[in-house]
C-alpha cells in the first residue's frame, strides 16, 4: 500500500558530488572541460552536473585499470579480494539511507524502491565477496604420464555500460562479479543516472580498494560509451540496454575480438491459468509492471489470461490499477516519474496507437495533485484485448502499461508467450504441478518463475535472456565464469 502523500526532503549533503570522473581513486576533471546537467525526473529541474567524457578520458581510465592489474590490485590474493568486497558491502550497508536518497532523486524511484536497490547492491558485494576464493579449476583424467588441470584467470580490463533504470543493482551484479574474478573495471554509467555509481566508487576507495580497480567515466553514450566499447585495451564488455545499441556494441567488440555479455530487455509474459491462486498472483502481476514505473527489462508487460476467467481477472486488476498513485520520488507512492521527457513521450506514443487502433483502456491509476507540472509522470494503464501482433504486445514500452489478452488452452498460451523476438523472463501461475513443468520447459526465456515473479531480486539466481534479449549470464555464481578465461595446463611427467 502506498504511503501518505507527504513530501520528504532529501539531505542536500547527499548530492555534493563533483562534476568529475573517478579514475585511479581520485576525481578527474573531464579532458574537454565539458559537463552535462543532472535532471531530477520528479520536477524536470537540474540539481547538479556531471563530467562529459570523451575518448581521452576513456584512454586514461583504461590505462589506470591496466596499471592496477600489473600492480597492487593484480597482486592481491583471492582471499584478500574477498575481504575488500566484503568491506565495501558493510560500508554500503551503513549508508543505506544515503544511497536511498541519491537513487530516488537521480532516478525518480519511490523511496521504498530506491531503498531496495541500495540493500541489493550491498548484498551483491557480500555474495561476491564470499565467491572470490571459490572460483576453482579442475584436474582432468588424461593419458598415463600426464596431469592436466584447468585454471580460471581474470580476463583483464572489463568495460561496463550501465543503464539508468537500475544503476546501483546493475553495478553490483556486473562490477561486483568482475572484481571478484580479479578484473579491473572501467564503468560508463548512463548520463541520466550516475550519482550513486560515482558515490560507490568513492566509497570503494575509502574502504581500501587499490587505485585503478574501479574507474568511472561519465558522459554520453555516443561519445564516452562508444569510445569505451571500441577501445583496444578492453578485454570484455558487459552491456545492458536496448537491442539496437546492443548490435552496435557487438560490432565494436568484434573488431577487437572481445567477448560481450548483453542484456537487451524483454516483453515478458505473465501466464495466468484458471486454477491459479488469485490472491497470490494478482498483486505480483500488478507489482511486476508498476515497479520502477515499468522501466524494468524484466517487467511483466504482457498478461495472458485463460478465457474461462478472463473477465473476472480483469475486473480484479481494474480495481487494483485504479488505486495506484503516481507522484514525486520523495512522496514514496506506488510509482514515481519516468526518467526523462522523451521516455514519457515514447509511452504516450504507444498509448496513442492503442487508442487509434481501438484497444480499450480497462483502468488506470492517478497522478497526485502534488506532482510538479514539469515532472515526467505517467499513470499505470491496463489495456484489454490487445492483439498478439500489435506493437503493444511485441515491443518494449518501458513504462507502466500492461497489455492483457486471453488464451484458449495450454498450447495457445505457449504460442502467445513465445510470439515475440524477446526471451528474458516469464511468469506461470497455476496449481497444476505437471502443467507448471510443461510450461516452464516450453516457454523460451532465460528465467521462468512459477507462482512467483522476480524472486525478490534474486542476487543468487543467474539472469539473462535468449533471442533478442541478449546472451551471457549475470548474477549468481554463473556470472563469474563470464569474467574469466579458462586455461588448460597439461604436464607430462612420465609414468
C-alpha positions as CSV (number, residue, x, y, z in Angstrom):
1,X,0.0,0.0,0.0
2,X,1.3,3.4,-0.9
3,X,2.4,5.8,1.8
4,X,0.5,9.0,2.7
5,X,1.4,11.8,0.2
6,X,3.8,13.7,2.5
7,X,6.8,15.2,0.8
8,X,10.2,14.0,2.2
9,X,13.0,16.4,1.5
10,X,16.4,14.7,0.9
11,X,19.5,15.9,2.7
12,X,21.5,18.2,0.3
13,X,24.7,16.7,1.8
14,X,24.0,13.5,-0.1
15,X,24.4,15.2,-3.5
16,X,27.6,17.1,-3.3
17,X,29.5,15.1,-5.9
18,X,32.0,16.9,-8.2
19,X,31.3,17.2,-11.9
20,X,34.3,14.9,-12.5
21,X,35.2,11.3,-13.4
22,X,36.5,9.0,-10.8
23,X,39.8,7.4,-12.1
24,X,42.6,5.9,-10.1
25,X,40.8,6.6,-6.8
26,X,40.5,10.4,-7.4
27,X,38.2,12.9,-9.0
28,X,39.5,13.7,-12.5
29,X,38.2,16.7,-14.5
30,X,36.9,15.9,-18.0
31,X,39.6,16.3,-20.7
32,X,37.4,18.6,-22.8
33,X,36.2,20.6,-19.8
34,X,32.6,20.0,-20.6
35,X,29.7,19.0,-18.3
36,X,26.1,17.8,-18.6
37,X,23.2,18.7,-16.3
38,X,21.7,16.3,-13.8
39,X,17.9,16.3,-14.0
40,X,15.5,15.4,-11.3
41,X,12.7,13.5,-13.0
42,X,10.3,14.4,-10.3
43,X,10.3,18.1,-11.3
44,X,12.3,18.3,-14.5
45,X,14.9,20.6,-12.9
46,X,18.7,20.4,-12.9
47,X,20.2,19.9,-9.5
48,X,23.9,19.3,-10.5
49,X,26.3,18.5,-13.2
50,X,28.4,15.5,-14.3
51,X,31.5,15.4,-16.4
52,X,31.1,14.9,-20.2
53,X,33.8,12.4,-21.0
54,X,35.5,11.7,-24.3
55,X,37.9,9.3,-25.8
56,X,40.9,10.9,-24.0
57,X,39.1,10.3,-20.6
58,X,38.4,6.7,-21.6
59,X,42.1,6.2,-22.5
60,X,43.1,7.5,-19.1
61,X,40.7,5.2,-17.3
62,X,41.8,2.1,-19.3
63,X,45.4,2.9,-18.6
64,X,44.6,3.3,-14.9
65,X,43.0,-0.2,-14.9
66,X,46.0,-1.7,-16.7
67,X,48.3,-0.2,-14.1
68,X,46.2,-1.7,-11.3
69,X,46.3,-5.1,-12.9
70,X,50.1,-5.0,-13.0
71,X,50.3,-3.6,-9.5
72,X,48.6,-3.8,-6.1
73,X,45.2,-5.0,-7.4
74,X,46.5,-7.7,-9.6
75,X,48.8,-9.0,-6.9
76,X,46.1,-9.5,-4.3
77,X,45.1,-13.0,-3.4
78,X,41.5,-14.2,-3.9
79,X,41.0,-14.1,-0.1
80,X,42.1,-10.5,0.1
81,X,39.9,-9.5,-2.8
82,X,37.0,-11.1,-1.0
83,X,37.8,-9.2,2.2
84,X,37.8,-5.9,0.2
85,X,34.5,-6.7,-1.4
86,X,33.0,-7.6,2.0
87,X,34.3,-4.4,3.5
88,X,32.6,-2.5,0.7
89,X,29.4,-4.4,1.4
90,X,29.5,-3.4,5.0
91,X,30.2,0.2,4.2
92,X,27.2,0.3,1.8
93,X,25.0,-1.3,4.5
94,X,26.0,1.5,6.9
95,X,24.9,4.1,4.3
96,X,21.6,2.7,3.1
97,X,19.7,5.9,3.8
98,X,22.3,7.9,1.9
99,X,22.1,5.7,-1.2
100,X,18.4,5.6,-1.0
101,X,18.2,9.4,-1.2
102,X,20.7,9.6,-4.0
103,X,19.0,6.9,-6.1
104,X,15.5,8.2,-5.5
105,X,16.3,11.8,-6.6
106,X,18.5,10.8,-9.5
107,X,16.2,8.1,-11.0
108,X,12.8,9.2,-9.8
109,X,12.2,6.0,-7.8
110,X,9.9,5.9,-4.8
111,X,11.9,5.7,-1.7
112,X,10.9,2.1,-0.9
113,X,12.2,1.0,-4.3
114,X,15.4,3.0,-4.1
115,X,16.0,1.5,-0.7
116,X,15.5,-2.0,-2.0
117,X,18.2,-1.2,-4.7
118,X,20.6,0.1,-2.0
119,X,20.1,-3.1,0.1
120,X,20.5,-5.2,-3.1
121,X,23.9,-3.7,-4.0
122,X,25.2,-4.4,-0.5
123,X,24.0,-8.0,-0.9
124,X,25.7,-8.3,-4.3
125,X,29.1,-7.3,-2.8
126,X,28.5,-9.6,0.1
127,X,27.7,-12.5,-2.2
128,X,30.7,-12.0,-4.5
129,X,33.0,-11.4,-1.5
130,X,32.3,-14.9,-0.5
131,X,32.8,-16.3,-4.0
132,X,36.3,-14.8,-4.6
133,X,38.2,-17.8,-3.3
134,X,35.8,-20.4,-4.5
135,X,36.3,-19.9,-8.2
136,X,38.1,-23.2,-8.8
137,X,39.7,-25.1,-11.7
138,X,39.7,-28.8,-12.2
139,X,42.0,-31.7,-12.7
140,X,41.1,-33.8,-15.7
141,X,41.8,-37.5,-16.4
142,X,44.0,-38.0,-19.4
143,X,46.7,-40.3,-20.7
144,X,49.1,-42.1,-18.5
145,X,52.1,-39.9,-17.6
146,X,50.2,-36.7,-17.8
147,X,48.5,-34.5,-15.2
148,X,46.0,-32.0,-16.7
149,X,44.5,-29.2,-14.8
150,X,42.4,-26.0,-15.6
151,X,42.7,-22.5,-14.1
152,X,40.2,-19.7,-14.2
153,X,42.0,-16.5,-14.7
154,X,40.7,-12.9,-14.9
155,X,40.2,-11.5,-18.4
156,X,41.9,-8.2,-17.6
157,X,40.2,-4.9,-18.1
158,X,36.4,-5.2,-18.3
159,X,34.1,-2.5,-19.6
160,X,30.7,-2.0,-18.1
161,X,27.9,0.1,-19.8
162,X,25.3,0.6,-17.1
163,X,21.7,1.9,-17.9
164,X,19.7,4.5,-16.0
165,X,16.9,2.3,-14.7
166,X,18.9,0.3,-12.0
167,X,22.3,1.8,-11.7
168,X,23.0,0.5,-8.2
169,X,21.8,-3.0,-8.8
170,X,23.4,-3.4,-12.2
171,X,26.7,-2.1,-10.9
172,X,26.6,-4.7,-8.2
173,X,25.8,-7.6,-10.4
174,X,28.2,-6.6,-13.1
175,X,31.2,-4.9,-11.5
176,X,30.9,-7.0,-8.3
177,X,31.3,-10.2,-10.3
178,X,34.1,-8.8,-12.4
179,X,36.1,-7.6,-9.4
180,X,35.6,-11.0,-7.6
181,X,37.2,-12.7,-10.6
182,X,40.2,-10.4,-10.4
183,X,39.5,-8.0,-13.2
184,X,39.9,-4.2,-13.2
185,X,36.9,-2.2,-14.3
186,X,36.1,0.8,-16.4
187,X,32.4,1.9,-16.0
188,X,30.4,4.2,-18.2
189,X,27.1,4.8,-16.4
190,X,24.1,6.3,-18.2
191,X,24.2,10.1,-18.3
192,X,20.7,10.2,-16.9
193,X,21.5,8.5,-13.6
194,X,25.1,8.0,-12.4
195,X,25.2,9.8,-9.0
196,X,25.0,6.6,-7.0
197,X,27.7,4.9,-9.0
198,X,30.1,7.8,-8.5
199,X,29.4,7.6,-4.8
200,X,30.0,3.8,-4.8
201,X,33.4,4.3,-6.4
202,X,34.3,6.9,-3.8
203,X,33.3,4.5,-1.1
204,X,35.3,1.7,-2.6
205,X,38.4,3.9,-2.4
206,X,37.6,4.8,1.2
207,X,37.5,1.2,2.3
208,X,40.8,0.4,0.7
209,X,40.4,-0.7,-3.0
210,X,43.7,-0.1,-4.8
211,X,43.8,2.8,-7.3
212,X,42.6,1.7,-10.7
213,X,40.5,-1.3,-9.7
214,X,37.3,0.7,-10.3
215,X,37.2,3.6,-12.7
216,X,34.1,5.7,-13.6
217,X,33.8,7.8,-16.8
218,X,30.6,9.7,-17.1
219,X,29.2,11.2,-20.3
220,X,27.1,10.5,-23.4
221,X,26.8,7.0,-24.8
222,X,27.6,8.3,-28.3
223,X,30.9,9.7,-27.0
224,X,32.3,8.1,-23.9
225,X,30.4,4.9,-24.3
226,X,31.3,4.4,-28.0
227,X,35.0,5.1,-27.2
228,X,34.9,2.6,-24.4
229,X,33.5,-0.4,-26.3
230,X,35.8,0.3,-29.3
231,X,38.9,0.6,-27.1
232,X,41.7,-1.8,-27.9
233,X,42.7,-2.1,-24.2
234,X,39.4,-3.7,-23.2
235,X,39.2,-7.5,-22.7
236,X,35.4,-7.9,-22.0
237,X,32.3,-5.8,-22.4
238,X,29.2,-6.0,-20.3
239,X,26.3,-4.0,-21.7
240,X,22.7,-3.6,-20.5
241,X,20.4,-1.6,-22.8
242,X,18.4,-1.7,-26.0
243,X,18.7,-4.4,-28.7
244,X,19.6,-1.7,-31.3
245,X,22.5,-0.4,-29.2
246,X,23.5,-4.0,-28.4
247,X,24.1,-4.6,-32.1
248,X,26.5,-1.6,-32.2
249,X,28.3,-2.8,-29.1
250,X,28.7,-6.3,-30.6
251,X,30.0,-4.9,-33.8
252,X,32.6,-2.7,-32.0
253,X,33.6,-5.6,-29.8
254,X,34.1,-7.9,-32.8
255,X,36.7,-5.5,-34.2
256,X,38.9,-6.4,-31.2
257,X,37.7,-10.0,-30.8
258,X,36.4,-9.1,-27.3
259,X,33.6,-11.2,-25.6
260,X,30.4,-9.5,-24.8
261,X,27.6,-10.1,-22.2
262,X,24.4,-8.5,-23.4
263,X,21.2,-7.9,-21.5
264,X,18.8,-6.3,-24.0
265,X,15.4,-6.1,-22.5
266,X,12.2,-8.1,-22.9
267,X,8.5,-8.4,-23.4
268,X,7.9,-10.8,-20.6
269,X,4.6,-12.7,-20.3
270,X,2.7,-13.5,-17.2
271,X,0.6,-16.6,-17.9
272,X,-2.4,-17.0,-15.7
273,X,-4.4,-20.2,-15.7
274,X,-7.9,-20.5,-14.2
275,X,-6.7,-22.7,-11.3
276,X,-4.2,-20.1,-10.1
277,X,-4.2,-18.7,-6.6
278,X,-5.5,-15.2,-7.5
279,X,-4.7,-13.8,-4.1
280,X,-1.1,-14.7,-4.7
281,X,-0.9,-13.9,-8.4
282,X,-2.7,-10.6,-8.9
283,X,-0.7,-8.4,-6.5
284,X,2.5,-9.8,-8.0
285,X,1.3,-9.2,-11.6
286,X,0.5,-5.5,-10.7
287,X,3.8,-5.0,-9.0
288,X,5.7,-6.6,-11.9
289,X,4.5,-3.8,-14.2
290,X,4.4,-0.9,-11.7
291,X,7.8,-1.4,-10.2
292,X,10.1,1.5,-11.2
293,X,7.2,2.8,-13.3
294,X,7.6,-0.1,-15.7
295,X,11.1,0.9,-16.6
296,X,12.4,-2.6,-16.0
297,X,13.8,-5.0,-18.5
298,X,12.1,-7.9,-16.8
299,X,8.7,-6.1,-16.4
300,X,5.8,-8.4,-16.8
301,X,4.3,-6.3,-19.5
302,X,2.1,-9.0,-21.2
303,X,-0.7,-10.7,-19.3
304,X,-2.0,-13.9,-20.8
305,X,-5.3,-15.0,-19.1
306,X,-7.2,-18.2,-19.6
307,X,-10.5,-17.4,-21.2
308,X,-12.6,-19.0,-18.5
309,X,-11.5,-16.4,-16.0
310,X,-10.6,-13.5,-18.3
311,X,-13.4,-11.1,-17.4
312,X,-13.1,-11.9,-13.7
313,X,-9.4,-11.3,-13.6
314,X,-9.7,-8.0,-15.5
315,X,-12.3,-6.7,-13.0
316,X,-10.0,-7.5,-10.1
317,X,-7.0,-5.9,-11.8
318,X,-9.0,-2.8,-12.8
319,X,-9.8,-2.3,-9.1
320,X,-6.1,-2.6,-8.2
321,X,-5.0,-0.2,-11.0
322,X,-7.5,2.4,-10.0
323,X,-6.0,2.6,-6.5
324,X,-2.4,3.2,-7.8
325,X,-1.0,6.7,-7.2
326,X,1.9,8.4,-9.0
327,X,4.0,11.3,-7.7
328,X,7.4,12.6,-6.8
329,X,10.0,10.1,-5.6
330,X,10.2,11.6,-2.2
331,X,6.4,11.0,-1.7
332,X,7.1,7.3,-1.8
333,X,3.9,6.3,-3.7
334,X,3.3,3.3,-6.0
335,X,5.0,4.9,-8.9
336,X,7.5,7.8,-9.4
337,X,8.1,9.6,-12.7
338,X,9.7,8.2,-15.8
339,X,13.3,9.1,-16.3
340,X,13.0,11.9,-18.9
341,X,10.7,13.7,-21.3
342,X,11.5,11.6,-24.4
343,X,10.8,8.4,-22.4
344,X,7.4,9.8,-21.4
345,X,6.7,10.7,-25.0
346,X,7.5,7.2,-26.0
347,X,4.9,5.8,-23.7
348,X,2.4,8.4,-24.9
349,X,3.0,7.3,-28.5
350,X,2.3,3.7,-27.6
351,X,-1.0,4.7,-25.9
352,X,-1.9,6.9,-28.8
353,X,-1.5,3.9,-31.1
354,X,-3.7,1.8,-28.8
355,X,-6.4,4.5,-28.9
356,X,-6.2,4.8,-32.7
357,X,-6.5,1.0,-33.1
358,X,-9.5,0.7,-30.8
359,X,-7.7,-1.0,-27.9
360,X,-9.7,-0.4,-24.8
361,X,-8.3,1.0,-21.5
362,X,-9.6,-1.2,-18.8
363,X,-8.4,1.0,-15.9
364,X,-5.6,3.5,-15.0
365,X,-4.1,4.9,-11.8
366,X,-3.9,8.6,-11.0
367,X,-1.2,11.3,-10.7
368,X,-1.5,13.1,-7.4
369,X,-2.1,16.9,-7.4
370,X,1.1,17.5,-5.6
371,X,3.2,16.2,-8.6
372,X,5.2,19.1,-10.1
373,X,3.9,20.1,-13.5
374,X,7.2,19.6,-15.2
375,X,7.8,16.1,-13.8
376,X,7.7,13.1,-16.2
377,X,4.6,11.3,-14.9
378,X,2.5,8.5,-16.5
379,X,-0.4,6.8,-14.7
380,X,-0.3,3.0,-14.8
381,X,-2.6,1.8,-17.5
382,X,-4.3,-1.6,-18.1
383,X,-5.2,-2.4,-21.7
384,X,-7.5,-5.3,-22.6
385,X,-7.9,-7.4,-25.7
386,X,-4.6,-6.4,-27.1
387,X,-3.9,-8.4,-30.4
388,X,-0.9,-10.6,-30.1
389,X,0.8,-9.0,-33.1
390,X,0.1,-5.4,-32.1
391,X,3.2,-3.3,-31.3
392,X,1.9,-3.1,-27.7
393,X,2.3,-6.8,-27.4
394,X,5.6,-7.0,-29.4
395,X,7.7,-4.0,-28.4
396,X,9.1,-2.9,-25.1
397,X,7.2,0.1,-23.9
398,X,9.4,0.7,-20.8
399,X,6.5,2.3,-18.9
400,X,3.7,1.2,-16.6
401,X,1.5,-0.2,-19.3
402,X,0.1,-3.8,-19.1
403,X,-1.3,-5.5,-22.2
404,X,-3.9,-8.2,-21.4
405,X,-5.1,-10.9,-23.8
406,X,-7.0,-14.2,-23.5
407,X,-5.8,-17.7,-24.4
408,X,-7.8,-20.8,-25.1
409,X,-5.6,-23.6,-23.7
410,X,-2.0,-24.5,-22.8
411,X,-0.8,-24.8,-26.4
412,X,-2.3,-21.4,-27.2
413,X,-0.6,-19.9,-24.2
414,X,2.8,-21.2,-25.2
415,X,2.4,-19.8,-28.8
416,X,1.5,-16.4,-27.4
417,X,4.2,-16.4,-24.8
418,X,6.9,-17.3,-27.5
419,X,5.4,-14.9,-30.2
420,X,7.9,-12.0,-29.6
421,X,11.5,-11.6,-30.5
422,X,12.4,-11.4,-26.8
423,X,13.0,-14.1,-24.2
424,X,14.1,-12.7,-20.9
425,X,11.6,-13.6,-18.1
426,X,8.2,-15.3,-17.9
427,X,5.8,-16.0,-15.1
428,X,3.5,-19.0,-14.9
429,X,0.6,-19.1,-12.5
430,X,-1.1,-22.5,-12.0
431,X,-1.7,-25.0,-9.2
432,X,-1.3,-28.0,-11.6
433,X,2.2,-29.4,-10.9
434,X,2.6,-31.2,-14.3
435,X,1.5,-28.1,-16.1
436,X,4.0,-26.0,-14.2
437,X,6.8,-28.1,-15.5
438,X,5.4,-28.3,-19.1
439,X,5.1,-24.6,-19.3
440,X,8.5,-23.8,-17.7
441,X,10.1,-26.1,-20.2
442,X,8.2,-24.8,-23.2
443,X,8.5,-21.0,-22.7
444,X,11.6,-19.6,-24.3
445,X,13.1,-17.3,-21.6
446,X,16.2,-17.1,-19.5
447,X,14.2,-17.2,-16.3
448,X,10.8,-18.7,-15.6
449,X,9.1,-18.1,-12.3
450,X,6.2,-20.4,-11.3
451,X,3.7,-19.0,-8.8
452,X,6.1,-16.0,-8.1
453,X,7.8,-13.4,-10.2
454,X,11.2,-11.9,-9.8
455,X,12.2,-13.9,-6.7
456,X,12.7,-10.8,-4.7
457,X,15.7,-9.6,-6.7
458,X,17.5,-13.0,-6.7
459,X,21.1,-12.0,-6.3
460,X,22.0,-15.7,-6.4
461,X,19.9,-16.5,-9.5
462,X,21.6,-16.5,-12.9
463,X,20.0,-13.8,-15.1
464,X,20.0,-13.2,-18.8
465,X,18.0,-13.9,-22.0
466,X,17.6,-15.7,-25.3
467,X,16.7,-14.4,-28.7
468,X,16.8,-10.5,-28.8
469,X,17.0,-10.3,-25.1
470,X,20.7,-11.0,-25.4
471,X,23.2,-13.6,-24.3
472,X,25.5,-14.4,-21.4
473,X,24.5,-14.6,-17.8
474,X,24.8,-12.1,-14.9
475,X,24.1,-12.6,-11.1
476,X,24.9,-15.7,-9.1
477,X,28.0,-17.8,-9.4
478,X,27.4,-18.2,-13.2
479,X,28.4,-14.6,-13.8
480,X,31.9,-15.3,-12.6
481,X,32.6,-17.7,-15.4
482,X,31.8,-15.0,-18.0
483,X,34.5,-12.8,-16.4
484,X,37.2,-15.4,-16.5
485,X,39.3,-17.2,-19.2
486,X,39.7,-21.0,-18.8
487,X,43.3,-22.1,-19.2
488,X,44.3,-25.8,-19.6
489,X,47.7,-26.9,-18.4
490,X,48.9,-30.3,-19.5
491,X,52.0,-31.6,-17.6
492,X,53.9,-34.5,-19.0
493,X,55.9,-36.1,-16.2
494,X,56.1,-39.7,-17.3
495,X,54.8,-42.9,-15.6
